[in-house]
Amino acid sequence: MKTALLVGVAVVALAAIYVLNRPGGAPQGGDYAFAVGSPGPGEKAPSIRLPSTDGSVFDLASLRGKTVLLFFQEGLMCQPCWDQLTDIQSNMDQFGALGIEEIVSVTTDPLDALKQKVADEGLTIPVLSDPNLAVSETYSANQYGMMGTSRDGHSFILVGPDGTIEWRADYGGAPNFTMYVPVPSLIADLRQGLRGTA
């Protein structure tokens, strides 16, 4: 009985020390580990010109002057990736509060199939088709998924108004292969990264 009580007290004490030693006593970032691939923060974002589910050809260069969040994801067979997009769309105001003006997703599936999936999910966020992985490889987004290098993982890249990458998080890599990040954690990581503390 005494041993159990001592263990309980020790656990509570350690938890208190952990919380009190965090800045402000509260988490500053999200709860999901991520890598930072290349190109990363401070580097120019490579060009993107891909067909979009909204019927246009997306051209990253045409959005110079805006802050754009790119979301590279596994595609049609990854329902958590689509849940991620749905939750982002439902919380656009939180992304807007961080100065993000445009959000697009990139995956390697054919455009017609993506158009159907976007319609089924009720998404208005454009999804870009990169079937030859030309853009995905340029951003090394296909280095962080469960399917080897044949598909993207779960990577977010924030491109600033001058075309420079301001923040990057590759959540999809081994050993956890994260395919969904709750919006509060994603926002926390973005906020921390934009403060230059990530």
Residue pairs with C-beta under 8 A, 6 or more apart in sequence:
19 25
22 28
27 188
28 188
28 192
28 197
29 185
29 188
29 189
29 192
29 198
30 181
30 182
30 184
30 185
30 186
30 187
30 188
30 189
30 192
31 185
32 171
32 178
32 181
32 185
32 189
33 171
33 176
33 178
34 169
34 170
34 171
34 173
34 178
34 189
35 144
35 169
35 170
35 173
36 168
36 169
36 170
36 198
37 139
37 140
37 141
37 143
37 144
37 155
37 168
37 170
38 140
39 45
39 46
39 139
39 140
39 165
39 168
40 165
40 168
41 165
41 166
41 167
41 168
41 193
42 164
42 165
43 164
43 165
44 163
44 164
44 165
45 60
45 157
45 159
45 163
45 164
45 165
46 135
46 138
46 139
47 59
47 60
47 61
48 58
48 59
48 60
48 70
48 106
48 128
48 135
49 57
49 58
49 59
49 60
49 61
50 57
50 58
50 106
50 128
50 129
50 130
50 135
51 57
51 58
51 111
51 128
51 129
52 58
52 104
52 126
52 127
52 128
52 129
53 111
53 114
53 115
53 118
53 123
53 126
53 127
53 128
53 129
54 124
54 126
56 126
58 104
58 126
58 128
60 68
60 159
60 163
61 163
63 102
63 159
64 161
64 162
64 163
65 161
66 101
66 102
66 161
67 99
67 100
67 101
67 102
67 158
67 159
67 160
67 161
67 166
68 100
68 101
68 102
68 103
68 104
68 158
68 159
69 95
69 100
69 102
69 103
69 104
69 156
69 157
69 158
69 159
70 104
70 105
70 106
70 139
70 155
70 156
70 157
70 158
70 159
71 84
71 85
71 88
71 103
71 104
71 105
71 106
71 155
71 156
72 105
72 106
72 107
72 136
72 139
72 141
72 142
72 152
72 153
72 154
72 155
72 156
72 157
73 81
73 84
73 85
73 105
73 106
73 107
73 152
73 153
73 154
73 155
73 179
74 81
74 107
74 145
74 146
74 147
74 151
74 152
74 153
74 154
74 172
74 179
75 81
75 107
75 108
75 109
75 114
75 151
75 152
76 107
76 109
76 113
76 114
76 117
78 179
80 179
80 180
81 107
81 154
81 179
81 180
82 117
82 121
82 123
83 180
84 154
84 179
84 180
84 181
85 105
85 121
85 123
85 125
85 127
86 121
86 122
86 123
87 182
87 183
88 95
88 103
88 125
88 183
88 186
89 123
89 124
89 125
90 183
91 183
91 187
92 103
94 183
94 187
95 103
95 187
95 190
98 187
98 190
98 191
98 194
99 194
100 158
100 190
103 125
104 125
104 126
104 127
104 128
105 125
105 126
105 127
105 128
106 127
106 128
106 130
106 135
106 136
106 141
106 152
107 114
107 127
107 128
107 129
107 130
107 151
107 152
108 129
108 130
108 131
108 133
108 136
108 142
108 150
108 151
108 152
109 117
109 129
109 131
110 129
110 131
111 129
114 127
114 129
117 127
118 127
128 135
130 136
133 142
133 149
133 150
136 142
136 152
137 149
139 155
139 157
141 152
141 153
141 155
141 157
141 170
142 149
142 150
142 151
142 152
142 153
143 149
143 153
143 170
143 173
144 152
144 153
144 154
144 155
144 170
144 171
144 172
144 173
145 151
145 152
145 153
145 154
145 172
145 173
145 177
146 153
146 172
146 177
146 179
152 172
153 170
153 171
153 172
153 173
153 177
153 179
154 170
154 171
154 172
154 178
154 179
154 180
154 181
155 168
155 169
155 170
155 171
155 172
156 167
156 168
156 169
156 171
156 186
156 190
157 165
157 167
157 168
158 165
158 166
158 167
158 168
158 190
158 193
158 194
159 165
159 166
160 166
166 193
166 194
167 190
167 193
167 194
167 198
168 193
169 189
169 193
169 198
171 178
171 181
172 178
172 179
181 189
189 198
192 198
